[in-house]
Structure formats: C-alpha cells, structure tokens
Amino acid sequence: MNEFLIVGFRTIFLYAFLVFILRVMGKREVGELGVIDVVVFIIMAEVVAFSLESPEKKIIHSIFPVLLLLGIQLLTSYISLKSKKFRDVVDGDPTLIIQDGVIQEDQMRKHRYNLDDLFQQLREQQIGSVREVSYAYLEPSGNLSVFTNENSQPVLALISDGIIQSRHVKIIGKSDEWLVQELKEQGVNDVKQIFYCSFEEGKLHFQLKKDYQ
C-alpha cells in the first residue's frame, strides 16, 4: 500500500513539475517541434517513467536530469536565436518541392520525400493538380506550404541575421553579387548589418540590426 502512495504522489508531483518545465520551454505546436525538442521530450519521458517504475529510488534522481535537459534546451534555443547557421544545422531549412508546376525531383530524393506523400498533402489543401501550384515548400516540420497561382506569392528572406540566403536569391532569378550591389546603392556596405531583407514587388526591402539603426 505504501508503494502505491509513493507512486501516486510521484505521478502528481512529476505531472505538475513537467507542466512547469514545458511552460518555461515556451509554446510550440507539436508539428513545429525541432529535432532538439523531440530528443529532450523523449528523454524526459524515459526519466519520468524510470522514477515511477522504481519508487525506491530518490525522486531527486529524476528531477535533476529534467532540470539539466531544460538547461540544454534553453541554451540551444538561445544559440538558435543568435545563429542562423546553427538553426539550419539543427532544424534544417524549407525545401522548394514544386516551382511553377514542376516537381523538383532531385530535392524530393534528397529528403526521401515520395510522390504519395506529396499528393496526399496537396489533397489535404484542396489542390487538385500540380499545375495549379506556383511554389510548394517542404518545411522542417514536415508540413507542406503551398502557394497557387491565385494566391499571393511567398516572400523569401534573401538575408537572414546578416547571412545571404543564396538559394532564395537564385529562386528569384538573381545573384549574390546583384544583391550586394543593390544594397551598396542603398547605403549598406556590409550585409552583416542587415537583420532581414526580402524582394517584394520588384524592390528590395530590408531592416537593419538594432545596433546599426
């Protein structure tokens, strides 16, 4: 009977403790969880399960690993906020799957994304034909973002956190050299000063980092 009371107490305590930890980690939808988030949650689940299965073990043996995982998650979140390269390595970057009605076969093979998955996600968004699609991006979360010819077209970040996104520049039919020259004509001599830059309605739009405003 005493063992059941211990397990019951630990269940309630760990439930409240994990709710607090997840609130500290921040609000993210399940489909938007990054690789690190998933790994952290899996390990947390294993730690909690171990605590409930072994009531003779001190509960601090479960609390400490969870707090350590929280520290790791907060640290990686901070690094992700500061480093675009780190975000790309950990979470990946959106991949162009369809452009102007043409499926990008090489990109699909690279990401092991098959036609059945593609057509299913198109049907889920009421898209009947690939030819209706102007752009479709496979997001790091696995979701498919689709833009049809009737929709407003996606705005691509040409510069993010001071780093030129060469793939995006190429998609709009321009080059990195063109982008750098255009910025120089607008008084920006170093792309590292730019927080965000896009190309909309035939014009460059950019926002300088706070330190350079």
C-alpha angles and dihedrals in degrees: 000000000000090000091055090052091052092049091047093050092047092049092054093042095047091046091056091041094053092046088055092047093050091049089053091050090058138242117300130153116244091246090054098053114127126223093263092049092053092048092049093050093048092051091046090053091051092049092050092046090052091052093052094045093049108044090167090068119088113260090228086071087068099037095054096055091047091051089047090051089049089054091050092049094048091047093051090046090054092048090048090053091053101037127053090186091057091050091051092050095047104033102019129222131275111271124218105235101167127027122181092340094311119117113226099228096183092055092048092053091046092056095036089240112152133205093251090059091046096050092044092055091046091052090049087060093046093250109149101184138028088226089068090062121091095176134003122181127195103219123215087251090061094251120130117231109203130193119188127200090261094053129082106267124249119268111226124208106238090182125024122181091344095309123114112235097217095184091057092046090053092049092060089050098253137111135235089247091055091051094050091048093049090052092049089054087055093050101263112122099172124048089205087074091064122091096186136359131179139170113234131166091352095307138097116244119189142168121210121225114263093254091058100042 
